[in-house]
């Protein structure tokens, strides 16, 4: 296809496509004449990946270049490629509250306990430590008592994510799913958590209220007799 067709297929403007080619993010098309080039489905997949990294993942062009370098490295393990993509899109904490050293120790202990193969250099390690330190700062340090329950639930979510990811045969598709799935998946997870809160609250508190009301009615009936 020509560049105009590539633009229509992907929704990416022609000047932007040319910019990505100049920046080395997108391979140049095959020249068919001095002023024309031909593009194929590989270019479509790569453009969609680039737009996913930038639009959904919020990455800069230089960060996208690093992720694509991992994708294009011959023989690079899929685990390493996907890790590079996730590492790139994980937000870095904007602030560091007091109590970070203790919080980092808690995160390290959780990782050891769960047997997770991830080190303190991963940005999510620091993000979790910031969250725990903030909990302590507002007087709710007991939240850590349920941290292992959160970890167990997240392992199930991660397994579901990887099962969905595995439907893609191409590494490009996997990386795109990591980016889109992580960013949008976080939004889905937050929304579903709130919906589950409503149901859990109804079961715990409405059920208790109905039970108390029933006991009260039974007591009144017994008293009347």
Secondary structure, DSSP 4 states (H G I P E B T S, - for coil): --HHHHHHHHT--HHHHHHHHHTTSSPPPEEEETTEEE--HHHHHHHHHHHIIIIIT---HHHHHHHHHHHHSTT--HHHHHHHHHHHHSPPPS---TTHHHHHHHHHHHHHHHT----TTSHHHHHHHHHHHHHHHTT-GGGGGGHHHHHHHHHHHHHHHHHHHTT--SHHHHHHHHHHHHHHHHHHHHHHHHHHHHHHHIIIIIHHHHHHHHHHHHHHHHHH-
